Amino acid sequence: MDQLPHDPDQFTADGETAAQRAAARDSLLLTAQLTVPGLARPVTARVRNLSPGGMMAEYAGDLVLGDGITVELRGIGAIAAKVAWVAEGRAGIAFDREVDPKRARKPVVAPPAAPRKQRPL
């Protein structure tokens, strides 16, 4: 894995420093499914922050700088992306298109359950 000489929390998904960051990011904890080249199945990563242009995720496997991946996020769906940086079990992922991070925070609503019929006693 490529190592960054600085604290990875200071970088956005596209490698900008926190001072250069134009878009606000949403700090949260949710999971994403990553489709990574060379792996037969999607893998789970923990999303630590999310912005319109990318995310920082924790992932124990090997990601390669510049690799194209697909990220599946609850409320957003599948997004084509690239690995922007990798350091100490974390990775910056730059999305190919902007997303609305608030959609990932919305609760997933299940269809209403059918009403229960009560039996007479």
C-alpha positions as CSV (number, residue, x, y, z in Angstrom):
1,M,0.0,0.0,0.0
2,D,1.2,3.6,-0.7
3,Q,1.8,5.5,2.5
4,L,1.1,9.2,3.0
5,P,3.6,11.2,5.1
6,H,0.7,13.0,6.8
7,D,-2.4,12.2,8.8
8,P,-4.9,10.7,6.4
9,D,-7.7,12.5,8.1
10,Q,-6.3,15.7,6.6
11,F,-7.0,14.5,3.1
12,T,-10.1,14.3,1.0
13,A,-10.9,11.5,-1.4
14,D,-9.2,13.3,-4.2
15,G,-6.0,14.1,-2.2
16,E,-6.8,17.7,-1.3
17,T,-5.8,18.8,2.2
18,A,-8.5,19.8,4.7
19,A,-7.7,23.5,4.1
20,Q,-8.2,23.1,0.3
21,R,-11.5,21.2,0.7
22,A,-14.3,23.1,-1.1
23,A,-17.2,20.9,-0.2
24,A,-18.4,20.1,3.3
25,R,-18.1,16.5,4.2
26,D,-20.5,14.5,6.3
27,S,-18.9,12.5,9.1
28,L,-20.8,9.3,9.7
29,L,-20.5,5.6,10.1
30,L,-22.1,3.4,7.6
31,T,-21.0,0.6,5.3
32,A,-20.5,0.4,1.6
33,Q,-20.0,-2.5,-0.8
34,L,-16.9,-2.1,-3.0
35,T,-16.5,-4.0,-6.2
36,V,-12.7,-4.2,-6.5
37,P,-10.7,-5.5,-9.5
38,G,-9.4,-9.1,-9.0
39,L,-12.0,-10.0,-6.3
40,A,-14.9,-12.3,-7.2
41,R,-17.4,-10.7,-4.8
42,P,-18.0,-7.2,-3.4
43,V,-16.4,-6.5,-0.1
44,T,-17.6,-4.4,2.8
45,A,-15.9,-1.1,3.9
46,R,-16.8,1.3,6.7
47,V,-17.5,4.8,5.4
48,R,-16.0,7.4,7.8
49,N,-16.9,10.5,5.9
50,L,-18.8,11.3,2.7
51,S,-18.9,14.3,0.5
52,P,-20.4,15.0,-2.9
53,G,-17.1,14.1,-4.6
54,G,-16.0,11.1,-2.6
55,M,-15.5,9.3,0.7
56,M,-13.0,8.1,3.2
57,A,-13.4,4.4,4.0
58,E,-11.8,1.9,6.3
59,Y,-10.9,-1.3,4.5
60,A,-8.6,-4.1,5.7
61,G,-7.8,-5.4,2.2
62,D,-5.4,-4.1,-0.5
63,L,-6.6,-1.3,-2.7
64,V,-4.4,0.0,-5.5
65,L,-3.9,3.7,-6.1
66,G,-5.8,4.7,-9.3
67,D,-7.8,1.5,-9.6
68,G,-11.4,1.9,-10.9
69,I,-13.9,0.4,-8.4
70,T,-17.7,0.5,-7.9
71,V,-19.1,1.8,-4.6
72,E,-22.6,0.8,-3.5
73,L,-24.1,3.1,-0.9
74,R,-27.4,2.8,0.9
75,G,-29.8,5.5,-0.4
76,I,-27.5,6.4,-3.3
77,G,-26.9,3.2,-5.3
78,A,-23.9,2.2,-7.4
79,I,-21.2,4.8,-8.2
80,A,-18.2,4.4,-10.4
81,A,-15.1,5.6,-8.6
82,K,-11.3,5.6,-8.4
83,V,-8.9,5.0,-5.4
84,A,-7.3,8.4,-4.8
85,W,-5.1,7.5,-1.8
86,V,-4.4,4.6,0.5
87,A,-2.9,4.8,4.0
88,E,-3.0,2.6,7.2
89,G,-6.2,0.7,6.5
90,R,-8.0,3.8,5.1
91,A,-8.6,4.9,1.5
92,G,-9.8,8.0,-0.2
93,I,-12.3,7.2,-2.9
94,A,-13.1,9.8,-5.6
95,F,-16.5,9.4,-7.3
96,D,-16.8,9.8,-11.1
97,R,-20.0,11.9,-10.5
98,E,-21.3,14.0,-7.6
99,V,-23.7,12.5,-5.1
100,D,-26.0,13.9,-2.4
101,P,-24.5,12.7,0.9
102,K,-27.8,13.4,2.7
103,R,-29.4,10.5,0.8
104,A,-27.1,8.0,2.6
105,R,-28.4,9.3,5.9
106,K,-32.1,8.9,5.1
107,P,-33.6,5.9,6.8
108,V,-34.4,3.0,4.6
109,V,-38.1,2.5,4.9
110,A,-39.6,-1.0,4.8
111,P,-43.0,-1.5,3.2
112,P,-45.7,-1.4,5.8
113,A,-46.6,-4.7,7.4
114,A,-49.9,-6.2,6.7
115,P,-52.4,-5.6,9.6
116,R,-52.7,-8.5,12.0
117,K,-56.2,-10.0,12.3
118,Q,-57.2,-10.5,15.9
119,R,-58.9,-13.7,16.8
120,P,-61.8,-13.7,19.2
121,L,-60.9,-15.0,22.6
